[in-house]
Amino acid sequence: MGQKVNPNIIRIGITKSWDSKWFATKKSYSTLLHKDIEVKKYLEKRLKENAISRIEILRSPTKVTLVIYTAKPGTIIGHQGEMIEELRAELEKKFNEKFGIEIKEIRQPATDARLIAESIAQQVEKRISYRRAAKMALEKAMDAGALGVKVYASGRLNGVEIARNELFIKGKLPLQTFRANIEYAYVPALTTYGIIGLKVWVYKGDIFKKDLEKLNQM
């Protein structure tokens, strides 16, 4: 089971929640869903160099609030909030809605699955050995406090003729345990010889009911 499902999706309602939080009628649901996808795609492209881990979208009848989790909050906010105001104006003009933006800092980027995958992808695109990039990422994550990390690379690795896959793992990854706090991310590396898929799993310990109650109170 642990190898066949997305670890983030299967834990929704147990230890994780949805990234988009709103209620819609049957008629407006598909419209709002596609708007959310467009907003996320736009932000991921616009803030590509700003180490974005994930984006939460909270909708109310009058406003759309975006919560951006990033390892580089200063580069998004800018001097006295100039850049964030510019981004807000761009979003309002493009999507014709009122936006609010909150920035939350990721204190340990070395243990964030999305940022690890992006880091390896960027190195692979610069023709750095995928083995070296993956092993360095594993070491950094374990040193930063992760209990287990797994990196799966697939495609024409190092530009070879026949596509193959390779797995790097360190520590433990109890994928079948629902209370396990596991982050998962997939990022493609766009190389001159094709796309190399990079999947990353990071295990950060177990979440119990008392921990969930504390998180909800924050």
Residue pairs with C-beta under 8 A, 6 or more apart in sequence:
1 175
1 176
2 173
2 174
2 175
2 176
3 175
6 184
7 175
7 182
7 183
7 184
7 201
8 16
8 183
8 184
10 178
11 178
11 182
12 18
14 178
14 179
15 178
15 179
15 181
15 207
15 212
19 54
19 55
19 56
19 57
20 33
20 36
20 56
20 57
20 59
21 56
21 57
21 58
21 59
22 32
22 57
22 58
22 59
22 60
24 32
32 59
35 95
35 97
36 57
38 95
39 55
39 57
39 64
39 66
39 91
39 95
40 55
40 57
42 91
42 94
43 52
43 55
43 66
43 68
44 52
44 55
46 87
46 90
47 68
47 70
47 76
49 75
50 70
50 72
50 75
50 76
51 70
51 71
51 72
51 106
51 109
51 115
51 118
52 68
52 69
52 70
52 114
53 69
53 70
53 71
53 106
53 109
53 112
53 114
53 115
54 69
54 114
55 66
55 67
55 68
55 69
56 66
56 67
56 69
57 64
57 65
57 66
57 67
58 64
58 65
58 66
58 67
59 65
62 98
63 97
63 98
63 99
63 100
64 95
64 97
64 98
64 99
64 100
65 99
65 100
65 101
65 102
66 91
66 99
66 100
66 101
66 102
67 102
67 104
68 76
68 101
68 102
68 103
68 104
69 104
69 105
69 106
70 76
70 103
70 104
70 105
70 106
71 105
71 106
71 109
71 112
71 115
73 103
73 104
73 105
75 83
76 83
76 84
76 87
76 103
77 83
77 84
77 103
78 84
78 86
84 101
84 103
87 101
88 99
88 100
88 101
91 97
91 99
91 101
92 98
92 99
106 112
106 115
108 144
108 145
109 115
110 116
110 140
110 141
110 143
110 144
110 146
111 141
111 144
111 145
111 146
111 202
111 204
112 183
112 202
113 183
113 184
113 185
113 200
113 201
113 202
114 183
114 185
114 187
114 200
116 137
116 141
116 149
116 151
116 185
116 200
116 202
117 151
117 185
117 186
117 187
117 198
117 199
117 200
118 187
119 133
119 137
120 130
120 133
120 134
120 137
120 151
120 153
120 187
120 189
120 198
120 200
121 187
121 188
121 189
121 196
121 198
122 189
123 130
123 132
123 133
124 130
124 133
124 189
124 191
124 196
124 198
125 189
125 190
125 191
127 191
129 158
130 153
130 157
130 158
130 166
130 196
131 166
131 168
134 151
134 153
134 168
135 168
137 149
137 151
137 200
138 149
138 151
138 168
138 169
138 170
139 170
141 149
141 170
141 202
142 149
142 170
142 171
145 204
146 171
146 202
146 203
146 204
147 171
147 172
147 203
147 204
147 205
148 169
148 170
148 171
148 172
148 173
148 201
148 202
148 203
149 169
149 170
149 171
149 173
149 200
149 201
149 202
149 203
150 167
150 168
150 169
150 170
150 173
150 199
150 200
150 201
151 167
151 168
151 169
151 198
151 199
151 200
152 165
152 166
152 167
152 168
152 197
152 198
152 199
152 200
153 165
153 166
153 167
153 168
153 196
153 197
153 198
154 163
154 164
154 165
154 166
154 196
154 197
154 199
155 163
155 165
155 189
155 194
155 195
155 196
155 197
156 162
156 163
156 191
156 193
156 194
156 196
157 163
157 164
157 165
157 166
157 196
159 191
159 192
159 193
163 194
171 203
172 203
173 182
173 201
173 203
174 180
174 182
174 203
175 182
175 201
177 206
179 206
179 207
179 208
180 203
180 205
180 206
180 207
181 203
181 204
181 205
181 206
181 207
182 201
182 202
182 203
182 204
183 200
183 201
183 202
183 204
184 199
184 200
184 201
184 202
185 199
185 200
186 197
186 198
186 199
186 200
187 198
187 200
188 195
188 196
188 197
188 198
189 195
189 196
189 197
189 198
